[in-house]
Structures are given as structure tokens and as C-alpha cells.
Amino acid sequence: MNLPILKRDIENCREEMVQLALNTSMNDQRVIEASKKLDHLINLYFKFSTKCS
């Protein structure tokens, strides 16, 4: 697992979620899906970062 790439993906997903929320609402399905994706990426990051330590 390439942690720098995963970190970049997390940041991109976060930015996308924020923009969606600003242009729609926090309850919009696209915002919810982006939030779920972000949670998944963050969980992966912590899982693999603790294995590498």
C-alpha cells in the first residue's frame, strides 16, 4: 500500500465532499456517498500506517 497516494486520495475525496456539500446540502445522497468513501479511505490509511510502524 502506497501511503502517500492514499493520503492524496483522502484529501481529494475530502475536497470533493466539501464542494458537494456547499453546492447542495449535507443530506444530499452524493455527499453521504462521498462521506462513506472518505471514511473507508481513512480507515485504510490508519490500518496500513499502523502496520508500517
PDB file of N, CA, C and O in Angstrom, chain B, residues numbered from 101:
ATOM      1  N   MET B 101       0.857  -1.193   0.000  1.00  0.00           N
ATOM      2  CA  MET B 101       0.000   0.000   0.000  1.00  0.00           C
ATOM      3  C   MET B 101       0.889   1.237   0.000  1.00  0.00           C
ATOM      4  O   MET B 101       1.804   1.354   0.816  1.00  0.00           O
ATOM      5  N   ASN B 102       0.619   2.143  -0.904  1.00  0.00           N
ATOM      6  CA  ASN B 102       1.388   3.377  -1.015  1.00  0.00           C
ATOM      7  C   ASN B 102       0.686   4.467  -0.200  1.00  0.00           C
ATOM      8  O   ASN B 102      -0.304   5.048  -0.646  1.00  0.00           O
ATOM      9  N   LEU B 103       1.208   4.734   0.993  1.00  0.00           N
ATOM     10  CA  LEU B 103       0.556   5.690   1.896  1.00  0.00           C
ATOM     11  C   LEU B 103       0.491   7.114   1.343  1.00  0.00           C
ATOM     12  O   LEU B 103      -0.531   7.775   1.532  1.00  0.00           O
ATOM     13  N   PRO B 104       1.521   7.617   0.674  1.00  0.00           N
ATOM     14  CA  PRO B 104       1.388   8.976   0.109  1.00  0.00           C
ATOM     15  C   PRO B 104       0.247   9.091  -0.912  1.00  0.00           C
ATOM     16  O   PRO B 104      -0.449  10.105  -0.956  1.00  0.00           O
ATOM     17  N   ILE B 105       0.062   8.059  -1.720  1.00  0.00           N
ATOM     18  CA  ILE B 105      -1.034   8.076  -2.687  1.00  0.00           C
ATOM     19  C   ILE B 105      -2.372   8.008  -1.974  1.00  0.00           C
ATOM     20  O   ILE B 105      -3.316   8.707  -2.341  1.00  0.00           O
ATOM     21  N   LEU B 106      -2.451   7.167  -0.955  1.00  0.00           N
ATOM     22  CA  LEU B 106      -3.680   7.057  -0.182  1.00  0.00           C
ATOM     23  C   LEU B 106      -4.005   8.380   0.513  1.00  0.00           C
ATOM     24  O   LEU B 106      -5.164   8.790   0.578  1.00  0.00           O
ATOM     25  N   LYS B 107      -2.984   9.031   1.023  1.00  0.00           N
ATOM     26  CA  LYS B 107      -3.176  10.335   1.671  1.00  0.00           C
ATOM     27  C   LYS B 107      -3.705  11.365   0.667  1.00  0.00           C
ATOM     28  O   LYS B 107      -4.582  12.165   0.992  1.00  0.00           O
ATOM     29  N   ARG B 108      -3.169  11.337  -0.543  1.00  0.00           N
ATOM     30  CA  ARG B 108      -3.642  12.236  -1.611  1.00  0.00           C
ATOM     31  C   ARG B 108      -5.103  11.933  -1.963  1.00  0.00           C
ATOM     32  O   ARG B 108      -5.904  12.849  -2.151  1.00  0.00           O
ATOM     33  N   ASP B 109      -5.438  10.649  -2.051  1.00  0.00           N
ATOM     34  CA  ASP B 109      -6.815  10.250  -2.345  1.00  0.00           C
ATOM     35  C   ASP B 109      -7.776  10.724  -1.257  1.00  0.00           C
ATOM     36  O   ASP B 109      -8.895  11.147  -1.549  1.00  0.00           O
ATOM     37  N   ILE B 110      -7.332  10.651  -0.002  1.00  0.00           N
ATOM     38  CA  ILE B 110      -8.149  11.127   1.114  1.00  0.00           C
ATOM     39  C   ILE B 110      -8.415  12.617   0.965  1.00  0.00           C
ATOM     40  O   ILE B 110      -9.551  13.070   1.109  1.00  0.00           O
ATOM     41  N   GLU B 111      -7.380  13.366   0.681  1.00  0.00           N
ATOM     42  CA  GLU B 111      -7.542  14.814   0.537  1.00  0.00           C
ATOM     43  C   GLU B 111      -8.448  15.164  -0.641  1.00  0.00           C
ATOM     44  O   GLU B 111      -9.289  16.057  -0.531  1.00  0.00           O
ATOM     45  N   ASN B 112      -8.284  14.469  -1.761  1.00  0.00           N
ATOM     46  CA  ASN B 112      -9.142  14.721  -2.920  1.00  0.00           C
ATOM     47  C   ASN B 112     -10.602  14.408  -2.608  1.00  0.00           C
ATOM     48  O   ASN B 112     -11.497  15.164  -2.986  1.00  0.00           O
ATOM     49  N   CYS B 113     -10.834  13.310  -1.929  1.00  0.00           N
ATOM     50  CA  CYS B 113     -12.193  12.916  -1.569  1.00  0.00           C
ATOM     51  C   CYS B 113     -12.807  13.935  -0.606  1.00  0.00           C
ATOM     52  O   CYS B 113     -13.980  14.288  -0.730  1.00  0.00           O
ATOM     53  N   ARG B 114     -12.008  14.399   0.346  1.00  0.00           N
ATOM     54  CA  ARG B 114     -12.498  15.398   1.300  1.00  0.00           C
ATOM     55  C   ARG B 114     -12.887  16.684   0.575  1.00  0.00           C
ATOM     56  O   ARG B 114     -13.940  17.260   0.847  1.00  0.00           O
ATOM     57  N   GLU B 115     -12.047  17.126  -0.334  1.00  0.00           N
ATOM     58  CA  GLU B 115     -12.350  18.347  -1.090  1.00  0.00           C
ATOM     59  C   GLU B 115     -13.623  18.181  -1.913  1.00  0.00           C
ATOM     60  O   GLU B 115     -14.451  19.090  -1.981  1.00  0.00           O
ATOM     61  N   GLU B 116     -13.772  17.016  -2.536  1.00  0.00           N
ATOM     62  CA  GLU B 116     -14.971  16.747  -3.326  1.00  0.00           C
ATOM     63  C   GLU B 116     -16.220  16.778  -2.445  1.00  0.00           C
ATOM     64  O   GLU B 116     -17.241  17.350  -2.827  1.00  0.00           O
ATOM     65  N   MET B 117     -16.136  16.162  -1.268  1.00  0.00           N
ATOM     66  CA  MET B 117     -17.273  16.126  -0.354  1.00  0.00           C
ATOM     67  C   MET B 117     -17.655  17.537   0.107  1.00  0.00           C
ATOM     68  O   MET B 117     -18.836  17.880   0.165  1.00  0.00           O
ATOM     69  N   VAL B 118     -16.660  18.336   0.428  1.00  0.00           N
ATOM     70  CA  VAL B 118     -16.925  19.711   0.878  1.00  0.00           C
ATOM     71  C   VAL B 118     -17.597  20.514  -0.231  1.00  0.00           C
ATOM     72  O   VAL B 118     -18.566  21.230   0.019  1.00  0.00           O
ATOM     73  N   GLN B 119     -17.087  20.396  -1.450  1.00  0.00           N
ATOM     74  CA  GLN B 119     -17.681  21.124  -2.564  1.00  0.00           C
ATOM     75  C   GLN B 119     -19.117  20.681  -2.831  1.00  0.00           C
ATOM     76  O   GLN B 119     -19.994  21.507  -3.083  1.00  0.00           O
ATOM     77  N   LEU B 120     -19.349  19.378  -2.774  1.00  0.00           N
ATOM     78  CA  LEU B 120     -20.714  18.877  -2.951  1.00  0.00           C
ATOM     79  C   LEU B 120     -21.637  19.443  -1.878  1.00  0.00           C
ATOM     80  O   LEU B 120     -22.751  19.876  -2.173  1.00  0.00           O
ATOM     81  N   ALA B 121     -21.173  19.438  -0.646  1.00  0.00           N
ATOM     82  CA  ALA B 121     -21.993  19.937   0.468  1.00  0.00           C
ATOM     83  C   ALA B 121     -22.279  21.427   0.322  1.00  0.00           C
ATOM     84  O   ALA B 121     -23.378  21.887   0.636  1.00  0.00           O
ATOM     85  N   LEU B 122     -21.295  22.176  -0.152  1.00  0.00           N
ATOM     86  CA  LEU B 122     -21.500  23.618  -0.340  1.00  0.00           C
ATOM     87  C   LEU B 122     -22.503  23.906  -1.452  1.00  0.00           C
ATOM     88  O   LEU B 122     -23.245  24.886  -1.388  1.00  0.00           O
ATOM     89  N   ASN B 123     -22.523  23.050  -2.474  1.00  0.00           N
ATOM     90  CA  ASN B 123     -23.391  23.275  -3.622  1.00  0.00           C
ATOM     91  C   ASN B 123     -24.757  22.607  -3.503  1.00  0.00           C
ATOM     92  O   ASN B 123     -25.670  22.924  -4.267  1.00  0.00           O
ATOM     93  N   THR B 124     -24.903  21.698  -2.566  1.00  0.00           N
ATOM     94  CA  THR B 124     -26.187  21.007  -2.381  1.00  0.00           C
ATOM     95  C   THR B 124     -26.593  21.150  -0.918  1.00  0.00           C
ATOM     96  O   THR B 124     -26.896  22.248  -0.451  1.00  0.00           O
ATOM     97  N   SER B 125     -26.594  20.045  -0.213  1.00  0.00           N
ATOM     98  CA  SER B 125     -26.857  20.059   1.224  1.00  0.00           C
ATOM     99  C   SER B 125     -26.153  18.872   1.851  1.00  0.00           C
ATOM    100  O   SER B 125     -25.721  17.953   1.155  1.00  0.00           O
ATOM    101  N   MET B 126     -26.041  18.899   3.168  1.00  0.00           N
ATOM    102  CA  MET B 126     -25.382  17.803   3.872  1.00  0.00           C
ATOM    103  C   MET B 126     -26.168  16.500   3.735  1.00  0.00           C
ATOM    104  O   MET B 126     -25.607  15.420   3.915  1.00  0.00           O
ATOM    105  N   ASN B 127     -27.453  16.591   3.421  1.00  0.00           N
ATOM    106  CA  ASN B 127     -28.308  15.412   3.302  1.00  0.00           C
ATOM    107  C   ASN B 127     -28.367  14.858   1.880  1.00  0.00           C
ATOM    108  O   ASN B 127     -29.012  13.837   1.641  1.00  0.00           O
ATOM    109  N   ASP B 128     -27.713  15.512   0.953  1.00  0.00           N
ATOM    110  CA  ASP B 128     -27.703  15.046  -0.428  1.00  0.00           C
ATOM    111  C   ASP B 128     -27.026  13.681  -0.499  1.00  0.00           C
ATOM    112  O   ASP B 128     -26.009  13.456   0.157  1.00  0.00           O
ATOM    113  N   GLN B 129     -27.580  12.786  -1.280  1.00  0.00           N
ATOM    114  CA  GLN B 129     -27.050  11.418  -1.372  1.00  0.00           C
ATOM    115  C   GLN B 129     -25.596  11.393  -1.841  1.00  0.00           C
ATOM    116  O   GLN B 129     -24.821  10.541  -1.408  1.00  0.00           O
ATOM    117  N   ARG B 130     -25.224  12.318  -2.721  1.00  0.00           N
ATOM    118  CA  ARG B 130     -23.841  12.359  -3.198  1.00  0.00           C
ATOM    119  C   ARG B 130     -22.871  12.735  -2.087  1.00  0.00           C
ATOM    120  O   ARG B 130     -21.746  12.238  -2.049  1.00  0.00           O
ATOM    121  N   VAL B 131     -23.303  13.615  -1.178  1.00  0.00           N
ATOM    122  CA  VAL B 131     -22.472  13.996  -0.036  1.00  0.00           C
ATOM    123  C   VAL B 131     -22.323  12.798   0.900  1.00  0.00           C
ATOM    124  O   VAL B 131     -21.231  12.526   1.398  1.00  0.00           O
ATOM    125  N   ILE B 132     -23.403  12.099   1.131  1.00  0.00           N
ATOM    126  CA  ILE B 132     -23.373  10.924   2.002  1.00  0.00           C
ATOM    127  C   ILE B 132     -22.450   9.855   1.426  1.00  0.00           C
ATOM    128  O   ILE B 132     -21.664   9.253   2.158  1.00  0.00           O
ATOM    129  N   GLU B 133     -22.540   9.618   0.128  1.00  0.00           N
ATOM    130  CA  GLU B 133     -21.671   8.627  -0.508  1.00  0.00           C
ATOM    131  C   GLU B 133     -20.204   9.054  -0.441  1.00  0.00           C
ATOM    132  O   GLU B 133     -19.326   8.228  -0.193  1.00  0.00           O
ATOM    133  N   ALA B 134     -19.942  10.333  -0.661  1.00  0.00           N
ATOM    134  CA  ALA B 134     -18.570  10.832  -0.567  1.00  0.00           C
ATOM    135  C   ALA B 134     -18.045  10.679   0.859  1.00  0.00           C
ATOM    136  O   ALA B 134     -16.874  10.357   1.058  1.00  0.00           O
ATOM    137  N   SER B 135     -18.897  10.907   1.841  1.00  0.00           N
ATOM    138  CA  SER B 135     -18.511  10.748   3.239  1.00  0.00           C
ATOM    139  C   SER B 135     -18.173   9.291   3.561  1.00  0.00           C
ATOM    140  O   SER B 135     -17.206   9.012   4.269  1.00  0.00           O
ATOM    141  N   LYS B 136     -18.970   8.376   3.041  1.00  0.00           N
ATOM    142  CA  LYS B 136     -18.698   6.942   3.245  1.00  0.00           C
ATOM    143  C   LYS B 136     -17.368   6.551   2.595  1.00  0.00           C
ATOM    144  O   LYS B 136     -16.577   5.804   3.171  1.00  0.00           O
ATOM    145  N   LYS B 137     -17.138   7.066   1.394  1.00  0.00           N
ATOM    146  CA  LYS B 137     -15.877   6.781   0.704  1.00  0.00           C
ATOM    147  C   LYS B 137     -14.698   7.339   1.501  1.00  0.00           C
ATOM    148  O   LYS B 137     -13.670   6.677   1.646  1.00  0.00           O
ATOM    149  N   LEU B 138     -14.853   8.559   2.015  1.00  0.00           N
ATOM    150  CA  LEU B 138     -13.801   9.183   2.809  1.00  0.00           C
ATOM    151  C   LEU B 138     -13.524   8.370   4.069  1.00  0.00           C
ATOM    152  O   LEU B 138     -12.365   8.143   4.417  1.00  0.00           O
ATOM    153  N   ASP B 139     -14.562   7.936   4.746  1.00  0.00           N
ATOM    154  CA  ASP B 139     -14.394   7.091   5.936  1.00  0.00           C
ATOM    155  C   ASP B 139     -13.600   5.837   5.597  1.00  0.00           C
ATOM    156  O   ASP B 139     -12.689   5.448   6.328  1.00  0.00           O
ATOM    157  N   HIS B 140     -13.955   5.212   4.485  1.00  0.00           N
ATOM    158  CA  HIS B 140     -13.267   3.990   4.069  1.00  0.00           C
ATOM    159  C   HIS B 140     -11.780   4.259   3.807  1.00  0.00           C
ATOM    160  O   HIS B 140     -10.923   3.492   4.244  1.00  0.00           O
ATOM    161  N   LEU B 141     -11.483   5.336   3.102  1.00  0.00           N
ATOM    162  CA  LEU B 141     -10.092   5.673   2.799  1.00  0.00           C
ATOM    163  C   LEU B 141      -9.304   5.971   4.077  1.00  0.00           C
ATOM    164  O   LEU B 141      -8.155   5.551   4.211  1.00  0.00           O
ATOM    165  N   ILE B 142      -9.918   6.691   5.007  1.00  0.00           N
ATOM    166  CA  ILE B 142      -9.245   6.999   6.275  1.00  0.00           C
ATOM    167  C   ILE B 142      -8.983   5.720   7.071  1.00  0.00           C
ATOM    168  O   ILE B 142      -7.908   5.552   7.648  1.00  0.00           O
ATOM    169  N   ASN B 143      -9.955   4.830   7.099  1.00  0.00           N
ATOM    170  CA  ASN B 143      -9.761   3.560   7.799  1.00  0.00           C
ATOM    171  C   ASN B 143      -8.620   2.756   7.177  1.00  0.00           C
ATOM    172  O   ASN B 143      -7.807   2.169   7.892  1.00  0.00           O
ATOM    173  N   LEU B 144      -8.564   2.732   5.850  1.00  0.00           N
ATOM    174  CA  LEU B 144      -7.456   2.048   5.171  1.00  0.00           C
ATOM    175  C   LEU B 144      -6.120   2.684   5.542  1.00  0.00           C
ATOM    176  O   LEU B 144      -5.144   1.984   5.811  1.00  0.00           O
ATOM    177  N   TYR B 145      -6.085   3.998   5.553  1.00  0.00           N
ATOM    178  CA  TYR B 145      -4.850   4.707   5.878  1.00  0.00           C
ATOM    179  C   TYR B 145      -4.353   4.322   7.270  1.00  0.00           C
ATOM    180  O   TYR B 145      -3.177   4.005   7.444  1.00  0.00           O
ATOM    181  N   PHE B 146      -5.241   4.348   8.256  1.00  0.00           N
ATOM    182  CA  PHE B 146      -4.827   4.007   9.609  1.00  0.00           C
ATOM    183  C   PHE B 146      -4.445   2.536   9.725  1.00  0.00           C
ATOM    184  O   PHE B 146      -3.510   2.194  10.450  1.00  0.00           O
ATOM    185  N   LYS B 147      -5.149   1.679   9.029  1.00  0.00           N
ATOM    186  CA  LYS B 147      -4.833   0.251   9.055  1.00  0.00           C
ATOM    187  C   LYS B 147      -3.421  -0.001   8.535  1.00  0.00           C
ATOM    188  O   LYS B 147      -2.636  -0.709   9.165  1.00  0.00           O
ATOM    189  N   PHE B 148      -3.107   0.580   7.388  1.00  0.00           N
ATOM    190  CA  PHE B 148      -1.801   0.336   6.787  1.00  0.00           C
ATOM    191  C   PHE B 148      -0.688   1.162   7.424  1.00  0.00           C
ATOM    192  O   PHE B 148       0.465   0.731   7.429  1.00  0.00           O
ATOM    193  N   SER B 149      -1.005   2.330   7.957  1.00  0.00           N
ATOM    194  CA  SER B 149       0.037   3.130   8.595  1.00  0.00           C
ATOM    195  C   SER B 149       0.481   2.499   9.901  1.00  0.00           C
ATOM    196  O   SER B 149       1.650   2.621  10.268  1.00  0.00           O
ATOM    197  N   THR B 150      -0.407   1.832  10.611  1.00  0.00           N
ATOM    198  CA  THR B 150      -0.011   1.168  11.856  1.00  0.00           C
ATOM    199  C   THR B 150       0.764  -0.117  11.572  1.00  0.00           C
ATOM    200  O   THR B 150       1.604  -0.519  12.378  1.00  0.00           O
ATOM    201  N   LYS B 151       0.496  -0.761  10.444  1.00  0.00           N
ATOM    202  CA  LYS B 151       1.255  -1.958  10.060  1.00  0.00           C
ATOM    203  C   LYS B 151       2.692  -1.587   9.673  1.00  0.00           C
ATOM    204  O   LYS B 151       3.619  -2.366   9.896  1.00  0.00           O
ATOM    205  N   CYS B 152       2.867  -0.418   9.105  1.00  0.00           N
ATOM    206  CA  CYS B 152       4.185   0.009   8.648  1.00  0.00           C
ATOM    207  C   CYS B 152       5.054   0.527   9.793  1.00  0.00           C
ATOM    208  O   CYS B 152       6.273   0.623   9.657  1.00  0.00           O
ATOM    209  N   SER B 153       4.430   0.857  10.906  1.00  0.00           N
ATOM    210  CA  SER B 153       5.190   1.442  12.027  1.00  0.00           C
ATOM    211  C   SER B 153       5.898   0.385  12.839  1.00  0.00           C
ATOM    212  O   SER B 153       6.579   0.707  13.813  1.00  0.00           O
TER     213      SER B 153
END
